[in-house]
Amino acid sequence: MWKKGSALLVAGTVLLTGCAGEASLVRDSIVATIDKPNYDFEGTLKLTGDVEKLPEAFGETADKEGTALLSALKAGVTVKGSQLDLDTVKFEVEVKDDKLLRDNKLWTGDKKASVETIVDEDKVYVKSPLDSKYLVIDSSASNPFMAELGGSDAANAAKLKDYQDKMNDLTFNFVKKYVSKYGYTLTDAKNHGKQSVTLPNGEKVEATHVTVKIDAKELVKMFFFTANDAVASKEVKDFAIDMMVLTTSMTEDLYPEAGKKTTEAEKRANAEAMINESMVEAKKWLDETGKIYTPEKIVEEMKKEGFHNLAWNLDFYIDSNKMPVKQTSDLSVTFQAPEMKQAVTIGLAADQYAYNFGKASKFDAPAKDAGLTVQQLVKDEKAINSFSDKGFVRPIAESMVEQQKWMEEMTKDLEAEEAATTTK
């Protein structure tokens, strides 16, 4: 589930930067980072704009706790960590100013409000300084509904994981290949030449500075370009067919009681026919829609619906090895939903440095007894006290425990219904 997730996210976002002309260096740097996913990173993230006006705009009265959280997010958070490979990442998110959180009893202790996260293949570990244990989210753990598949739960879980890994690999390889050739040319992308960048480890590097500016009209144009490019692309078609064949194989394998079994040739023929038909229909829709709804027309309609403005400024600093050593993003959106009393502008500002490529700071996954899984929390109700009620992890743990209990109850009900039916 987590495999290559971060790389896929980064590869996907490059489609929003445009990848031809001046921005082609950005595309190449993203691909280079995916191929060499070992580095340290550090950055900041904060809400901007009229965030504090949101409750009033919706006709609500802001409570102290909500105001405290919004103020903390406006002050910003720092993010610092290391990525060893596409499956192994560790990072800490720390609130820059947690005074209001403390004043409203949303945080306590000597350390700043923060959360540590470790991703180790199929497991995610989350812990704050107030917690005595990590919350362990294991995507490979047995699911109560797996029993419905027939056969042993462990065997089905292993099969499902194998199919998930194959799907992830198929998607990852496709996205990387598609991004490397993506050809949209942005209206406003500029190369500002070489600039010196000082990294968090004190190292100074010469990097090429590329800026990109995007508005609502540019996003609409990019959508239509990407959609038209996709329906005409052999790579997209082959990917869709391969994914459908794999999905069919998984369904037949995990649900043998359905009695449906097709050969690989039949699966591929069926998938190809369906994908070909879908692409023809998609192309027809795009041609018809593009004639009626120009980018200008769509932006005009968006404004009528309350989406007034979007401005997204991006800066990329790329070194001689095509590595993105620094990135900044400043996104601002102005909108007014029908139920809002006034228009509000909110945004998100972020920056990130990447360094120590190929020699990222090493770390180990927590020991087995250092964490608690959701299944363990369900079995031992007192174990929830390992997570402080003044921290950020406990609400997540409690929500996941309730969801797990519901799933187990549903499974029992299904088993009872099946047993009753069999008896009759």
C-alpha positions, 0 to 999 in steps of 0.5 A: 500500500505504501510502496513507492507512494511518495515517489508517485505523489511527486511524479504526479505533481510534476504534471502541474508544473508543465514540462516543456520549454523552460520547465523541462529541467523541472521534469528531468529533476523530478525523474532524477530524484525518483531514480535516486531516492536517497536524501535528507530533506527539510522545509516549512509549511504554513496556512496563509490568507484570511484563515481566521475569517473562515468561521465568520464567513460561514456564519459560525462562531469560532471556538477557542480550540479551533482558533488555536489550531488555525493560529498554529497552522498560520505560524507554520510547521517545520518538516525534517527527515530522511528518505532511504529509498522509495519504501523507507522514510522518516520525518518529524513535523513540529509546530513553530509556535505552540503557545496557543495550543498550550493555553487551550490545553491542547498540548503540554510538556517540555518539548514543542508540539510535534509528531514523528512518522516512520514509513517502513515498507507496509508499516507506518509508525506515528508518535508524539513526544507525549506518547509512550508508544508508536501507533503502528498502521500495518497495511499488510495486517489481516483484514476481517473481511479477508475471511470472506474470500475463502481459504486461509486468511493468511494465504489470501492476505499474501495473495492480495499483497502480491497483487497490490505490489504488482499494481504499484510497480505497474503504476510507478513505472508508467507514471515515471515513463509518462512524466519523462515525456510530458510535453505541456508548455506553460504560458509563464515559466522562466529560467533565471540562470544560476544562483547559489543555494545554501543547504541546511547542512551548510553546503553551498551549491550552484543551481539553476532557478526556474519559476512557474506561475499558474492561474485557473485558466492555465490549470484548465488548459493543462487539464484538456492538454493532458486528457487529449494527450492521454486518449491518444497515447499508446503508453496510456492505453497499454497501461490501462489494459495491463492494469485491467488484466491484473485486476481481473486475475486478482478477482478470479484468484481471490473469489474462486467460488464465483467460478469464473476463470478466463485465459490470459489471452481472453483477459487481454482481449476483453480488456483491450476491447473495453479500453479501446471503446472507452478511449473512443468515447473519451475522445468524442467527449473531449472534442465536443466539450472543447468546442463548447467550453473554452478555458475562458468560458470555464473560468467564467463559469467557475467565478459564477459558482464562487471560485474567484481567483487562483494564483500558484507561484513555484520556484525550483532550484536544480543543481548540475546533477539535475537534483532539485535542491530547493523548491518553494510553493505559494498557492492562494485561492479566493472563493465564496460558497453560496452559504458564505457571507463574504469571499475569503482568500486562503493559501498554503506556502511551503519550501523544501531543501533536499541534500545529502543525495546518496548518503541520507541519515540512516535510521531503524524502524522501531522495535516490535515492543515499541508500538501498538497496532490497531488490532492490539488496541482493540484487544486491550482497551487500556492500551489506548492510554499509551497515547496522551489525550493532550497529543495528536495521535490519540484521536487518530488511534481512537478513530481507527479502533472504532473502525476496526470494531465496526469491521469485526462486528460486520464480519460476525454478522455476515458469518452468522447470516451465512451459517443461518442460510447454510442450516436452512 
